[in-house]
Amino acid sequence: MSFQPYVPPEQLMKDRSDYARKGISRGKSVVALECDQGVLFLAENPSATLHKISEIYDRISFAGVGKYSEFEDLRIAGVRLADTRGYSYGREDVKAKIIANAYSQALSGIFTQQMKPYEVEILVAEVGESPSETEMYHLLFDGSVNDVQGFVGIGGHAEELTERLGEAYREGWELADAVRAAGAALASVQEGPVESEQMEAAVLDRTKRGRRKFRRLDDAEVASFLEGA
């Protein structure tokens, strides 16, 4: 008969936290900040097909850092939850807060019950008709959720990115100014400029006609904003 060695719960949680943080630190960071049009997302991502920033529902988007397969599973689950709730009740009943709470419960359960935690940090945002109605939720690998306003950085350099954005952030920024500030913040932690071809950018655009507010920015558009400094 074999016996499992005893590990104190606090040591087990610490080991899982260290493991998850180490995995997340290997990924490229994402920044998000509010601007006059809505919410901008910018990430260093050399892949043209494996997206770190995606649409979940009409006014809601998702960004993930860490292990791609794991945050992609979470994205798909969020899309299914949003579709089910929108079909069962109404499209206006699909809120970022509900999706963020569902993610929090799922990540918390995985962290405490499974041997290996998810190596992810995610961000869920919803653009409102006015800036005061915009919501952003930053979720950690253990299910911790924070309601953030204005700007946030997620990933291995989250604290440094958020500090850099806080020094530069201005309410009511135009989209071009927001792209330049976000690009400068990413470059500051990467110790060098990030080419527009290596960036993934999207915006939840409240000025966009129709119910779907998510749109991607192509390389040429990002380059034109960066060069306009």
C-alpha positions as CSV (number, residue, x, y, z in Angstrom):
1,M,0.0,0.0,0.0
2,S,1.4,3.4,-1.0
3,F,0.8,6.6,1.0
4,Q,0.7,10.1,-0.3
5,P,3.0,12.5,1.5
6,Y,1.3,15.1,3.6
7,V,1.6,18.7,2.2
8,P,0.2,21.6,4.3
9,P,-2.6,23.3,2.5
10,E,-0.9,26.7,2.5
11,Q,2.2,25.2,0.9
12,L,0.1,23.4,-1.7
13,M,-1.6,26.7,-2.6
14,K,1.7,28.5,-2.7
15,D,3.2,25.9,-5.0
16,R,0.2,26.1,-7.4
17,S,0.4,29.9,-7.4
18,D,4.1,29.9,-8.2
19,Y,3.6,27.4,-11.0
20,A,0.8,29.4,-12.6
21,R,2.7,32.7,-12.3
22,K,5.7,31.2,-13.9
23,G,3.7,30.0,-16.9
24,I,1.9,33.3,-17.3
25,S,5.2,35.2,-17.2
26,R,6.4,33.4,-20.3
27,G,3.5,34.9,-22.3
28,K,3.3,38.3,-24.0
29,S,1.3,41.0,-22.1
30,V,-2.0,42.7,-23.0
31,V,-3.0,46.2,-22.2
32,A,-6.5,47.7,-22.3
33,L,-7.6,51.3,-21.8
34,E,-10.6,53.4,-22.2
35,C,-10.7,56.0,-25.0
36,D,-13.3,58.3,-26.6
37,Q,-14.6,55.5,-28.8
38,G,-14.8,52.8,-26.2
39,V,-12.1,50.3,-25.0
40,L,-8.8,49.7,-26.8
41,F,-7.0,46.4,-26.5
42,L,-3.3,46.0,-27.6
43,A,-1.1,43.0,-27.3
44,E,2.3,41.8,-28.7
45,N,1.3,38.8,-30.8
46,P,3.3,37.7,-33.8
47,S,0.6,35.2,-34.8
48,A,-2.0,36.2,-37.4
49,T,-4.4,33.4,-36.6
50,L,-4.0,32.6,-32.8
51,H,-5.8,35.6,-31.3
52,K,-5.3,36.8,-27.7
53,I,-8.2,39.3,-28.1
54,S,-11.6,38.2,-29.2
55,E,-15.3,39.0,-29.2
56,I,-17.6,37.2,-26.8
57,Y,-20.9,39.0,-27.4
58,D,-22.4,42.2,-28.8
59,R,-20.7,44.7,-26.5
60,I,-18.3,42.3,-24.7
61,S,-14.7,41.2,-25.5
62,F,-12.2,38.9,-24.0
63,A,-8.4,39.0,-23.7
64,G,-6.1,36.3,-22.4
65,V,-2.5,35.8,-21.4
66,G,-0.7,32.6,-20.7
67,K,-1.3,29.1,-22.1
68,Y,-3.2,29.5,-25.3
69,S,-5.2,26.3,-25.1
70,E,-6.4,27.1,-21.6
71,F,-7.6,30.7,-22.2
72,E,-9.1,29.6,-25.5
73,D,-11.2,27.0,-23.6
74,L,-12.3,29.8,-21.3
75,R,-13.2,32.0,-24.3
76,I,-15.3,29.3,-25.9
77,A,-17.1,28.7,-22.6
78,G,-17.8,32.4,-22.3
79,V,-19.3,32.6,-25.8
80,R,-21.5,29.6,-25.1
81,L,-22.7,31.1,-21.8
82,A,-23.4,34.5,-23.5
83,D,-25.3,32.8,-26.4
84,T,-27.4,30.6,-24.0
85,R,-28.3,33.6,-21.8
86,G,-29.1,35.8,-24.8
87,Y,-31.3,33.2,-26.3
88,S,-33.1,32.2,-23.0
89,Y,-33.7,35.8,-21.8
90,G,-32.7,38.6,-24.0
91,R,-29.5,40.1,-25.6
92,E,-29.6,43.0,-23.2
93,D,-29.3,40.5,-20.3
94,V,-25.9,39.4,-21.3
95,K,-23.5,41.4,-19.1
96,A,-19.7,41.3,-18.6
97,K,-20.2,41.0,-14.9
98,I,-22.1,37.7,-15.3
99,I,-19.5,36.2,-17.5
100,A,-16.7,37.4,-15.2
101,N,-18.4,35.8,-12.2
102,A,-18.7,32.5,-14.2
103,Y,-15.0,32.6,-15.1
104,S,-14.1,33.4,-11.4
105,Q,-16.0,30.3,-10.2
106,A,-14.5,28.1,-12.9
107,L,-10.9,29.2,-12.2
108,S,-11.4,29.0,-8.5
109,G,-12.6,25.4,-8.8
110,I,-9.8,24.4,-11.1
111,F,-7.2,26.0,-8.8
112,T,-8.4,24.3,-5.6
113,Q,-9.5,20.9,-6.9
114,Q,-7.2,20.0,-9.8
115,M,-3.6,19.1,-9.6
116,K,-2.5,21.7,-12.1
117,P,-4.0,25.2,-12.1
118,Y,-4.7,27.1,-15.3
119,E,-1.7,29.2,-16.4
120,V,-3.8,32.2,-17.5
121,E,-4.9,35.8,-16.7
122,I,-7.9,37.1,-18.5
123,L,-9.8,40.3,-19.0
124,V,-13.5,40.8,-19.8
125,A,-14.8,44.2,-20.9
126,E,-18.1,45.6,-21.8
127,V,-18.5,49.0,-23.6
128,G,-21.5,51.1,-22.5
129,E,-23.4,53.9,-24.3
130,S,-21.4,56.3,-22.2
131,P,-17.9,56.1,-20.5
132,S,-19.5,55.8,-17.1
133,E,-21.3,52.5,-18.2
134,T,-18.1,50.8,-19.4
135,E,-16.9,47.8,-17.3
136,M,-13.6,45.9,-17.2
137,Y,-12.9,42.8,-15.0
138,H,-9.4,41.4,-14.5
139,L,-9.3,37.7,-13.5
140,L,-6.3,35.8,-12.1
141,F,-5.6,32.1,-12.3
142,D,-7.0,31.4,-8.9
143,G,-10.4,33.0,-9.6
144,S,-9.6,36.4,-8.0
145,V,-11.5,39.1,-9.9
146,N,-10.9,42.9,-9.8
147,D,-13.1,45.6,-11.2
148,V,-10.7,48.0,-13.0
149,Q,-11.4,51.4,-14.5
150,G,-9.6,53.4,-17.1
151,F,-6.7,51.1,-17.9
152,V,-5.1,47.8,-17.0
153,G,-2.2,45.6,-18.0
154,I,-2.3,41.8,-17.7
155,G,0.4,39.1,-17.9
156,G,3.9,38.8,-16.6
157,H,4.5,42.5,-16.5
158,A,1.0,43.4,-15.3
159,E,2.1,45.7,-12.4
160,E,4.7,47.6,-14.4
161,L,2.4,48.0,-17.4
162,T,-0.5,49.3,-15.2
163,E,1.9,51.7,-13.5
164,R,3.2,53.0,-16.9
165,L,-0.4,53.4,-18.2
166,G,-1.4,55.2,-15.0
167,E,1.4,57.8,-15.5
168,A,0.2,58.6,-19.0
169,Y,-3.5,58.0,-19.0
170,R,-6.0,60.8,-19.8
171,E,-9.7,60.5,-19.8
172,G,-11.3,61.0,-23.2
173,W,-8.3,60.1,-25.3
174,E,-8.8,59.8,-29.0
175,L,-8.1,56.3,-30.3
176,A,-4.8,57.2,-31.9
177,D,-3.5,58.7,-28.7
178,A,-4.6,55.5,-26.8
179,V,-2.8,53.3,-29.3
180,R,0.4,55.3,-29.0
181,A,0.3,55.2,-25.2
182,A,-0.5,51.5,-25.1
183,G,2.3,50.8,-27.6
184,A,4.8,52.8,-25.5
185,A,3.8,50.9,-22.4
186,L,4.4,47.6,-24.1
187,A,7.7,48.8,-25.5
188,S,8.9,49.9,-22.0
189,V,8.6,46.4,-20.5
190,Q,9.9,44.7,-23.6
191,E,13.0,46.9,-23.6
192,G,12.5,47.9,-27.2
193,P,9.9,49.1,-29.7
194,V,7.2,46.6,-30.9
195,E,6.6,46.7,-34.6
196,S,3.0,47.2,-35.8
197,E,3.1,43.8,-37.6
198,Q,3.8,42.1,-34.3
199,M,0.8,43.7,-32.6
200,E,-2.7,42.6,-32.2
201,A,-5.2,45.4,-31.7
202,A,-9.0,45.6,-31.3
203,V,-11.5,48.1,-30.0
204,L,-15.0,47.9,-28.5
205,D,-16.3,50.8,-30.4
206,R,-19.5,52.4,-29.0
207,T,-19.7,54.6,-32.2
208,K,-19.9,51.6,-34.4
209,R,-23.4,51.1,-36.0
210,G,-25.3,48.0,-35.2
211,R,-25.4,45.9,-32.1
212,R,-21.9,44.3,-32.5
213,K,-19.3,46.8,-31.2
214,F,-16.1,44.7,-31.6
215,R,-13.7,45.4,-34.4
216,R,-10.1,44.6,-35.1
217,L,-7.5,47.1,-36.2
218,D,-5.3,46.0,-39.1
219,D,-1.6,46.5,-39.3
220,A,-1.8,49.5,-41.5
221,E,-4.2,51.3,-39.1
222,V,-2.1,50.6,-36.1
223,A,1.1,51.7,-38.0
224,S,-0.6,55.0,-39.0
225,F,-1.6,55.7,-35.4
226,L,1.9,55.0,-34.1
227,E,3.6,57.1,-36.8
228,G,1.3,60.0,-36.1
229,A,3.1,60.8,-32.8
